[in-house]
Amino acid sequence: METKTEEFIKLIDRASEIAEQMLKDKKPEFSDRLNNAIAALKSIKTKTLNGKLEPSGGISTLGLAQGVADWIEPLDSPLLKAVGAIEKYYQKNL
């Protein structure tokens, strides 16, 4: 059985893969924002692995979904769904 941390890392890795694929698919209008999202995901992953991620307490968010929703189109994009899953898991389980 996976730990909550392992499951959380898998969600982060999946969102990172989606963002990196979007970069490869030549989305120049989003390249800076995609790079920022990737950097944020890496930072959260590092903090999680080092035990330094602050617990949500069911209240706090990571700001990922809001940050991506500000610029991504369409709003049902796989990246927004992936970061939404991270936020939901963080609030519910960490």
N, C-alpha and C positions, 0 to 999 in steps of 0.2 A: 504494500500500500504506500502510495506517495505521500510525502509530507506536504503540508500547506505551502511551505517554501518552494519545494520542487514544482508543485503545480503552478505557483505564481511565476516562477522562472520560465516555465514552458509558455505561459501566456505572453510574457515579455518577449521571448525569443520569436514567437509567432508574429507578433506585431512588428518586430524588427525586420523579419524576413519580408513582410508585406511592404514596409516602407522602402527597404533596399531594392525590392523588385520594381517599385514605382520609379525609383531613381534610374534604374537600368532601362525602364521603358520610355526614357527621355521625356520626363515631365518637367521641362525647364522652368515653367512658371511656378512650380512648387519646390524646386531643388533646395533653396535655402531653408524653407520650412520643413521639408523632409529631413534634411541634415540635422536641423534642430530637434526634431522628433526622435531621430535615431540617437542623438547624443543624450537626450533626456531618458530614453529607454535604457541606454547603457549605464547611465548614472544610477537609475533606480535598481537595475540588476546588481551593480557593484555594491550599493548600500545594502541590498537584501542579502547578498552572499556574505558580506562582512558583518551582518547583524546590526547594522546602523540605521535601518529604515525605521522611522518613527511609526508606531502603531496607529491605525486609523481610529480605533475606538468606536467604529461605526459611524463616525462623523466626518473625519478628514478625507479629502480626496488628494490625488496626485497632480491634478490639473491637466492630465493628458487629454482626456476627452474634450474638455472645453477648448484647450489649445488647438487641437486638430479640427474641431467643429468650426472654428473661426475662419478657416480657409479652404477646407476640403470640399470638393464637389465630385460627384453627388453626395448628398448626406447619408446615403446608404452604402457608402464605400466600405470595402473590406477593412481598410485601416481604421476607420472610425469605429467599426464594430469590434475590432481587436482591442483598441485602447479602451473602449467601453467595457469590454469583458475584464480587462485588467483592473479598472476602477471598481467595478462591481465586486470582484474577488477580493480586492484590497479592503474595501469597506466591510465586507461580510466576514472575512476570515483572518485578517491581520490586524 
